[in-house]
Amino acid sequence: QVPLAESGGGLVQAGGSLRLSCAASGRTFSANGMGWFRQAPGKEREFVAAINWSGGRTYYADSVTGRFTISRDNAKNTLFLQINSLRPEDTAVYYCAASRYSIIRLALSDYDYWGQGTQVTVSS
Protein backbone atom coordinates (compact mmCIF):
# COMPACT_ATOMS: atom_id res chain seq x y z
CA GLN A 1 0.00 0.00 0.00
CA VAL A 2 1.16 3.50 -0.80
CA PRO A 3 1.29 5.86 2.21
CA LEU A 4 -0.78 8.58 0.52
CA ALA A 5 -3.60 8.46 -2.04
CA GLU A 6 -4.87 11.48 -3.99
CA SER A 7 -8.38 11.90 -5.37
CA GLY A 8 -10.62 14.61 -6.80
CA GLY A 9 -8.95 15.33 -10.10
CA GLY A 10 -10.82 15.57 -13.37
CA LEU A 11 -11.55 17.53 -16.53
CA VAL A 12 -12.65 21.12 -15.88
CA GLN A 13 -13.14 24.18 -18.05
CA ALA A 14 -10.95 27.23 -17.50
CA GLY A 15 -12.27 29.29 -14.61
CA GLY A 16 -13.69 26.27 -12.83
CA SER A 17 -12.76 24.74 -9.50
CA LEU A 18 -11.66 21.42 -8.04
CA ARG A 19 -11.04 20.12 -4.54
CA LEU A 20 -8.29 17.53 -4.27
CA SER A 21 -7.99 15.19 -1.30
CA CYS A 22 -5.09 13.13 -0.01
CA ALA A 23 -5.87 10.28 2.36
CA ALA A 24 -3.15 8.64 4.43
CA SER A 25 -3.00 4.98 5.32
CA GLY A 26 -0.74 2.83 7.45
CA ARG A 27 0.35 5.64 9.74
CA THR A 28 -0.57 9.10 10.95
CA PHE A 29 0.98 12.23 9.46
CA SER A 30 -0.30 14.66 12.08
CA ALA A 31 3.27 15.56 13.10
CA ASN A 32 4.50 16.04 9.52
CA GLY A 33 4.59 19.04 7.28
CA MET A 34 2.68 18.27 4.07
CA GLY A 35 2.80 19.55 0.53
CA TRP A 36 1.27 19.47 -2.93
CA PHE A 37 3.37 19.21 -6.07
CA ARG A 38 2.44 18.91 -9.74
CA GLN A 39 4.02 17.64 -12.92
CA ALA A 40 2.89 18.71 -16.38
CA PRO A 41 3.75 16.77 -19.55
CA GLY A 42 7.38 17.31 -20.49
CA LYS A 43 8.15 19.25 -17.32
CA GLU A 44 9.80 18.53 -13.98
CA ARG A 45 7.75 18.07 -10.85
CA GLU A 46 7.28 21.45 -9.17
CA PHE A 47 6.23 22.79 -5.79
CA VAL A 48 2.66 24.05 -5.45
CA ALA A 49 1.80 24.52 -1.76
CA ALA A 50 2.90 23.47 1.72
CA ILE A 51 1.41 23.39 5.20
CA ASN A 52 2.96 22.87 8.61
CA TRP A 53 2.04 20.11 11.03
CA SER A 54 -0.88 21.96 12.67
CA GLY A 55 -2.24 23.68 9.58
CA GLY A 56 -1.55 27.09 11.09
CA ARG A 57 1.01 28.12 8.46
CA THR A 58 0.90 27.78 4.69
CA TYR A 59 3.03 28.74 1.72
CA TYR A 60 2.29 28.85 -2.02
CA ALA A 61 4.14 29.02 -5.28
CA ASP A 62 3.79 32.40 -6.98
CA SER A 63 1.87 30.85 -9.86
CA VAL A 64 -0.96 29.65 -7.61
CA THR A 65 -1.11 32.26 -4.84
CA GLY A 66 -4.63 33.61 -4.47
CA ARG A 67 -6.19 30.74 -6.40
CA PHE A 68 -5.15 27.62 -4.45
CA THR A 69 -5.73 26.86 -0.77
CA ILE A 70 -4.02 24.04 1.11
CA SER A 71 -5.57 22.70 4.31
CA ARG A 72 -5.52 19.61 6.48
CA ASP A 73 -7.67 17.67 8.90
CA ASN A 74 -5.32 15.84 11.23
CA ALA A 75 -8.17 14.06 13.01
CA LYS A 76 -9.04 12.41 9.69
CA ASN A 77 -5.43 12.11 8.51
CA THR A 78 -6.34 13.95 5.31
CA LEU A 79 -4.83 16.77 3.25
CA PHE A 80 -6.76 19.01 0.84
CA LEU A 81 -6.08 21.39 -2.02
CA GLN A 82 -8.87 23.73 -3.10
CA ILE A 83 -8.19 24.96 -6.63
CA ASN A 84 -10.13 27.95 -7.99
CA SER A 85 -9.95 29.95 -11.22
CA LEU A 86 -8.29 27.10 -13.05
CA ARG A 87 -6.14 27.86 -16.07
CA PRO A 88 -5.02 25.55 -18.88
CA GLU A 89 -1.46 25.82 -17.60
CA ASP A 90 -2.63 24.20 -14.34
CA THR A 91 -3.05 20.94 -16.24
CA ALA A 92 -0.81 18.38 -14.54
CA VAL A 93 -0.70 15.33 -12.32
CA TYR A 94 -1.01 16.57 -8.75
CA TYR A 95 0.84 14.76 -5.97
CA CYS A 96 0.58 15.04 -2.20
CA ALA A 97 3.58 14.39 -0.01
CA ALA A 98 4.64 14.24 3.65
CA SER A 99 7.87 15.83 4.82
CA ARG A 100 10.33 14.48 7.35
CA TYR A 101 10.03 17.91 8.98
CA SER A 102 7.13 19.40 10.92
CA ILE A 103 7.59 22.87 9.43
CA ILE A 104 7.04 24.13 5.89
CA ARG A 105 9.51 22.81 3.31
CA LEU A 106 9.70 23.61 -0.40
CA ALA A 107 12.08 21.07 -1.92
CA LEU A 108 11.08 17.68 -3.28
CA SER A 109 14.04 16.15 -1.44
CA ASP A 110 12.52 17.18 1.91
CA TYR A 111 9.53 14.88 1.40
CA ASP A 112 9.73 11.19 2.26
CA TYR A 113 6.20 9.93 1.48
CA TRP A 114 4.38 10.40 -1.83
CA GLY A 115 1.07 9.55 -3.38
CA GLN A 116 0.68 8.27 -6.93
CA GLY A 117 -1.02 11.42 -8.19
CA THR A 118 -4.37 12.56 -9.55
CA GLN A 119 -4.84 14.07 -13.01
CA VAL A 120 -6.16 17.62 -13.36
CA THR A 121 -6.98 18.69 -16.90
CA VAL A 122 -8.16 22.23 -17.68
CA SER A 123 -9.73 22.94 -21.07
CA SER A 124 -10.03 26.35 -22.68
C-alpha positions, 0 to 999 in steps of 0.5 A, spaced: 500 500 500 502 506 498 502 511 504 498 517 501 492 516 495 490 522 492 483 523 489 478 529 486 482 530 479 478 531 473 476 535 466 474 542 468 473 548 463 478 554 465 475 558 470 472 552 474 474 549 481 476 542 483 477 540 490 483 535 491 484 530 497 489 526 499 488 520 504 493 517 508 493 509 510 498 505 514 500 511 519 498 518 521 501 524 518 499 529 524 506 531 526 509 532 519 509 538 514 505 536 508 505 539 501 502 538 494 506 538 487 504 537 480 508 535 474 505 537 467 507 533 460 514 534 459 516 538 465 519 537 472 515 536 478 514 542 481 512 545 488 505 548 489 503 549 496 505 546 503 502 546 510 505 545 517 504 540 522 498 543 525 495 547 519 496 554 522 502 556 516 501 555 509 506 557 503 504 557 495 508 558 489 507 564 486 503 561 480 498 559 484 497 564 490 490 567 491 487 561 487 489 555 491 488 553 498 491 548 502 488 545 508 488 539 512 484 535 517 489 531 522 483 528 526 481 524 519 489 524 517 487 527 510 490 533 506 486 538 501 487 542 495 482 547 493 483 549 486 479 555 484 480 559 477 483 554 473 487 555 467 489 551 462 497 551 464 494 548 471 493 541 467 498 536 470 498 530 475 497 533 482 501 529 488 501 530 495 507 528 499 509 528 507 515 531 509 520 528 514 520 535 517 514 538 521 515 545 518 514 548 511 519 545 506 519 547 499 524 542 496 522 535 493 528 532 497 525 534 503 519 529 502 519 522 504 512 519 502 508 520 496 502 519 493 501 516 486 497 522 483 491 525 480 490 528 473 487 535 473 486 537 466 483 544 464 480 545 457 479 552 454 
